[in-house]
Amino acid sequence: MYKRELAQRIIKNLRQNPAVAILGPRQIGKTTLAHEIAKRYASIYLDLENPEDFQKLKYPVHYLELHGDKLVILDEVQRYPALFMSLRGKNPHGRGEGVGLFSVFVFGRQSYRFSILSTFFI
């Protein structure tokens, strides 16, 4: 599937789901795809391998509430599975009209499955 078509499908799913996961093998373009989507909206990109970015999520629900009007991209999120426990059942952004974007999770490997996520394999 072409990157543009996949980006459109992800955006459509972000309007219907609180989070979308982009999964795929290493070096296939998951982060690049997330950045392409981010260009279309006010967004925040956090690389969880970066200690400064990781520290911003010390209180993840609070952080997402503060940035509820933005698309939040969490790259390398598979390294911190406890993050999902704190976010489970939370949708700090609410749902409604307009952009309706929530979060994009970019996983470095395909070993995680979450029923709360709309998932795209690339």
C-alpha positions in Angstrom: 0.0 0.0 0.0 1.3 3.4 -0.8 2.3 5.6 2.1 -0.3 8.3 1.2 -3.1 5.8 1.2 -1.9 4.3 4.4 -1.7 7.7 6.0 -5.3 8.5 4.9 -6.5 5.2 6.5 -4.7 6.0 9.7 -6.2 9.5 9.9 -9.7 8.1 9.3 -9.2 5.6 12.1 -7.9 8.2 14.4 -11.2 10.0 14.1 -13.0 6.8 15.3 -10.5 5.5 17.9 -8.6 7.0 20.8 -5.3 5.6 19.6 -3.8 4.0 16.5 -0.7 1.7 16.5 1.7 1.5 13.6 3.5 -1.8 13.6 6.1 -3.3 11.3 9.6 -4.6 11.0 12.6 -2.4 11.7 13.5 0.4 9.2 10.3 0.1 7.2 9.2 3.7 7.7 6.9 3.7 10.7 8.3 6.8 12.2 8.5 8.6 8.8 4.8 7.7 8.3 3.9 9.1 11.7 5.8 12.3 10.9 3.9 12.6 7.6 0.6 12.4 9.4 1.8 14.9 12.1 2.5 17.5 9.4 -1.2 17.8 8.7 -2.2 18.7 12.3 -0.9 20.5 15.4 1.1 17.7 17.0 3.6 16.6 19.5 6.3 13.9 18.8 7.9 12.1 21.7 10.6 9.6 21.2 10.5 7.4 24.3 14.2 6.4 23.8 15.0 10.1 24.6 15.1 10.5 28.4 13.7 14.1 28.2 10.7 12.9 26.2 10.2 9.9 28.4 10.2 12.2 31.5 7.4 14.3 30.0 5.2 11.2 30.4 5.8 10.8 34.1 2.1 11.5 34.6 0.8 10.4 31.1 -2.9 11.1 31.6 -2.2 14.6 32.8 0.2 15.2 29.9 -2.3 14.1 27.4 -5.0 16.3 29.0 -2.7 19.3 28.7 -2.2 18.6 25.0 -5.7 17.4 24.3 -6.0 19.6 21.2 -3.0 18.0 19.5 -2.1 14.8 17.9 0.4 13.0 20.2 2.9 10.6 18.7 4.7 8.2 21.0 7.6 6.5 19.2 9.2 3.4 20.6 6.3 3.0 23.0 6.8 -0.8 23.2 9.7 -0.2 25.6 7.2 0.9 28.3 4.2 -1.4 28.4 3.3 0.0 31.9 2.3 3.2 30.0 -0.7 1.4 28.6 -1.9 0.3 32.0 -2.1 4.0 33.1 -3.9 5.0 29.9 -6.2 2.0 29.7 -9.8 3.2 29.7 -8.8 6.8 29.5 -9.6 9.1 26.6 -8.6 12.5 27.8 -9.3 14.1 24.4 -12.9 13.1 24.3 -14.7 12.6 21.0 -16.4 15.0 18.8 -16.3 16.8 15.5 -13.3 18.4 13.8 -10.0 16.8 13.6 -10.7 14.4 16.4 -7.2 13.1 16.6 -5.8 11.4 19.7 -2.6 9.4 19.8 -0.4 7.5 17.4 1.8 4.8 18.9 4.8 3.7 16.8 6.1 0.3 17.8 9.6 -0.9 17.0 8.5 -4.5 16.7 5.3 -6.5 16.3 5.3 -8.3 19.6 2.5 -6.3 21.2 -1.3 -6.5 20.6 -3.8 -4.2 22.2 -7.5 -4.5 21.7 -8.0 -0.8 22.4 -5.9 0.2 19.4 -6.7 0.3 15.8 -3.6 -1.3 14.3 -1.8 -0.8 11.0 0.9 -3.1 9.8 3.3 -1.7 7.2 
